[in-house]
């Protein structure tokens, strides 16, 4: 079983990896934290933690990107609806002007 301190460092490393993927720099805090934990650790423990970090970060990134894609699609659909509504209003306005003349 992984100890609490190792889980905390894994969580920090996952957060760092995900943030880096999306262009957010947390290295000022993350590097010192991870370096302090990793000194004196066995290579097998480090490797196991790295595998956990990679898998968890990949899962989170995939999930976030999926939600981001959904939001983009919703926003695009809303913009298209707004454009159609404006076009309809403009066309209706022009038709009204023709009847008034």
N, C-alpha and C positions, 0 to 999 in steps of 0.2 A: 504494500500500500504506500502511496506517495504521501509524504508528510505535508503539513500545512504550509510551511515556508516554500516548498517546491511547487505546490499548487498556486500559491500567490505569484511566484515568479513566472510560472507558465501563463497565468492570466495576464500578467503585465506584458509578457512577450507576445501573446496573442493580440492584445490591444495595440501594441506597437506595430505589429505586422499589418493588422487591418488598417490602422491609421495611415501607415506609410503607403499602402495600396491606394488609398483615397487622397493622398497628397498632404496629409497632416503630419507634421514633424513633432514627435514626442521624445526624441533621442536624448535631450538634456536630462530628463528624469530616468528614462528606461535603461539606458546603458549602464549607469552606475549601479542601479538596483540589481540588474541581471549579473553584472560582473562580480558584485559582492557575494551573491549567492553561489555562483559557479566555481569560485576558487575552492580548491580542495575536493571537488566532486569527482567521482569515478566517471570514466568515459562512457560506460554502459548507462549510467544514470543520466548523463547529459544527452546521450543519443535517444533514450526513451522519452525524455522531456521534449527534445526537438521534434520527434515524431508526433507527439501529442499537440505541440504548438502548431506545427504545419497543418495537421488534419483539422484542428479546430478553427484556425484562421481561414483555411480554404472554405470550410462550411459556412462561416460567418460572412465572408466576402461574397460567396455565391448567393446567400440569402439576402444580403443587403442589395446586391446588384439586381436581383429579381424584383425586389420591392421598388427600387429606383426605376427600373424599366416599366413597371406597372404605373408608377406615378407619371412618367413621361408620356405614356400612352394615354392616360386619362387627361392630362393637360392638353395634349395635341387634339384629342376628341373635343374637349371643351372649346378650344380655339377655333376648330372647324365649325362647331355649332354656332359660335358667336359670329363668325364670318358669314355664315349662311343667313343668320337672323338679320344682320346688317344689310346684306344684299337684298333680302326680301323687303325690308323696310324702305330701302332706296327705290326698288322697283315699284312698290306700292305707292310711294310718294310721287313718282313720275307719272304713274297711271292716273292718280288723282288730279295732277296738274293738267293732263290732257283732257279730262272730262270737264274741267272748269273753264276751259278756253272756248 
